[in-house]
């Protein structure tokens, strides 16, 4: 069959891009290297009978995506009403959405009183980003009225925040979360909870500038801090629903198919070559692989300007998050339906980040954990449970050399020790522990350096500077090649966000 477009990757972005193209009459094939769709949002079987996704936060589906690709089969959706942080004594302190009263009055009555105002204000800020994330990034050289009007409307929405909120929005976005937390709260525990959310998947500590932007980025589509929705039908529900819409429009999805290279002739895409030797012809390719893998791995170097190649090679991915999946005999407390941060001070968080800067695994890492089986009991056998722990900071490249069995064992013991502070006798309930280092994540999910962000969400790698300055509007230097994964605007955690915008750019 002859195709109009090839989409590389069957995660949410790729599936949404394919369905969008097919909805405009294009003949589309989606090629996925793994044996199942879903990308890194899919649940994997890590020991017989136990399946789990990597992350507690599947992401947010923007309204523009739902209108274009109505994934109603993914619902209903449940909204996290709280997140939790562990105190030094192991007790869990609830961090609610703005409509509920906080329960950390005993730690700071002042902070408890300020919490609803904080979550409400930052939800308004996140809503601004949410609107921005449904538009292509600004073309700073544009003279087109069609490009200018949406940006002007967005500027008006920022202005409509009011003078106080607008000033605060502009003030805090480039700040370090440490400076913001010190200005706003008095309780070290509350500061640590906010800071932990701000350094998610960054190889940065809370004292780094721009970490406030990362905090607000992950609040887009949320009711408050760390309170995004999840699909009641399972961790794979969004991908399955997007695939169903695409198939209904004629999209063909092939799994277990690895792309070896994107074929080019006369500076224009001609299709893709597969590892098995087959070739698929198409004048349009949308890659949801990360920018380095796409432009430096799948495109032959003679088709890329050396300066652009250098800029791509300098993209800061810096994978630093490991994952440990535990199969357990005992049910964790109901609080573990939501993410639980186990770091109780910003000092400890900064020290954990410091080690990674020098290629070392943190002696006392930052750990967040949650239980997929409390949300979706079918992921574990009856009476059994799963606990998933995300560990920062575990550098992709250790100073001591490649990850060894000793390193992996040490990582798991550190994570288990942290969890045991809040779940007594945890080690005794574990029947299996499966560790995914950043290197393992790279191998299993096809993301360079194990960086699920496909590029850190720092101020020099957002909006029109994502993936690199000058090439932030999805079209790549080779005619017919577009980037539609998390490495493009709006970045990670926005399900289908980059996919739909890349497809629309390609259709133009």
HUMO-V184570 format. One record per residue. PSI is psi as a letter, one per 30 degrees, with the letter a starting at -180 (* if undefined). Layout:
# HUMO-V184570
PSI ; PSI
This chain:
# HUMO-V184570
k ; k ; l ; e ; k ; k ; k ; j ; k ; h ; a ; e ; e ; e ; e ; e ; e ; e ; e ; e ; e ; e ; f ; g ; g ; k ; j ; k ; k ; k ; k ; k ; e ; l ; f ; l ; l ; f ; b ; g ; f ; l ; k ; k ; j ; f ; l ; k ; f ; k ; k ; k ; l ; e ; k ; f ; j ; e ; a ; k ; j ; k ; e ; e ; e ; e ; e ; e ; i ; j ; h ; f ; f ; f ; a ; l ; k ; k ; k ; k ; f ; l ; l ; l ; k ; k ; l ; e ; g ; f ; l ; k ; k ; k ; j ; l ; l ; f ; f ; l ; k ; l ; g ; g ; e ; f ; e ; j ; e ; e ; e ; e ; e ; f ; e ; e ; e ; e ; e ; e ; e ; f ; e ; e ; e ; e ; e ; e ; e ; e ; e ; e ; f ; g ; k ; l ; l ; k ; j ; f ; g ; k ; g ; k ; e ; e ; e ; e ; e ; e ; e ; e ; e ; e ; e ; e ; e ; e ; e ; f ; f ; l ; e ; e ; e ; e ; e ; e ; e ; f ; e ; f ; e ; g ; l ; k ; f ; e ; e ; e ; e ; e ; f ; e ; l ; f ; k ; e ; e ; e ; e ; e ; e ; e ; e ; e ; f ; f ; g ; k ; g ; k ; h ; k ; l ; f ; f ; k ; k ; f ; f ; e ; e ; e ; e ; e ; e ; f ; f ; k ; g ; l ; f ; a ; k ; h ; h ; l ; l ; l ; k ; f ; f ; l ; f ; g ; e ; e ; e ; e ; e ; e ; e ; e ; e ; e ; e ; f ; g ; g ; k ; k ; k ; k ; l ; g ; k ; k ; k ; e ; l ; k ; k ; k ; k ; h ; g ; k ; k ; f ; b ; l ; k ; l ; f ; g ; f ; l ; k ; k ; k ; k ; f ; k ; k ; j ; k ; g ; l ; l ; e ; e ; e ; e ; f ; f ; e ; f ; k ; k ; f ; f ; g ; k ; k ; e ; e ; e ; e ; e ; e ; e ; f ; g ; k ; j ; e ; h ; k ; g ; k ; l ; k ; k ; k ; k ; k ; l ; f ; k ; k ; l ; l ; f ; f ; g ; e ; l ; k ; j ; k ; g ; k ; g ; k ; f ; e ; e ; e ; e ; e ; e ; e ; e ; e ; f ; f ; g ; g ; k ; k ; k ; e ; i ; l ; k ; k ; k ; l ; l ; j ; e ; f ; e ; e ; i ; f ; f ; f ; l ; l ; k ; f ; l ; l ; k ; k ; k ; k ; k ; k ; k ; k ; j ; k ; e ; j ; k ; e ; f ; a ; l ; k ; l ; e ; e ; e ; e ; e ; e ; e ; e ; e ; e ; e ; e ; e ; e ; e ; f ; e ; f ; j ; k ; g ; e ; e ; f ; f ; k ; f ; k ; k ; j ; k ; j ; l ; e ; e ; e ; e ; e ; e ; e ; f ; h ; k ; k ; g ; g ; j ; f ; f ; g ; k ; k ; i ; l ; f ; g ; h ; l ; b ; f ; g ; k ; e ; l ; k ; f ; h ; g ; h ; e ; k ; l ; f ; k ; k ; f ; k ; k ; k ; g ; a ; f ; f ; l ; k ; g ; a ; l ; g ; j ; j ; f ; e ; e ; e ; e ; e ; e ; e ; e ; e ; e ; f ; *
